[in-house]
């Protein structure tokens, strides 16, 4: 059930949901990595373990 926040005459619905796109994938994000934009260096995500990291998926599903 959505919760609503209101400010003057505007309402904002807060909805929480979870989608499991690839059930066959196991482990954590720290077992993966990515290439830099120029493709010259592989960055393992395990170097960010214990730190605050924001991953933004800009692709459509």
Secondary structure, DSSP 8 states (H G I E B T S, - for coil): --EEEEETTEEEEE------S-TT--S-GGG-EEE-TTSS-EEEGGGGTTS-------S--
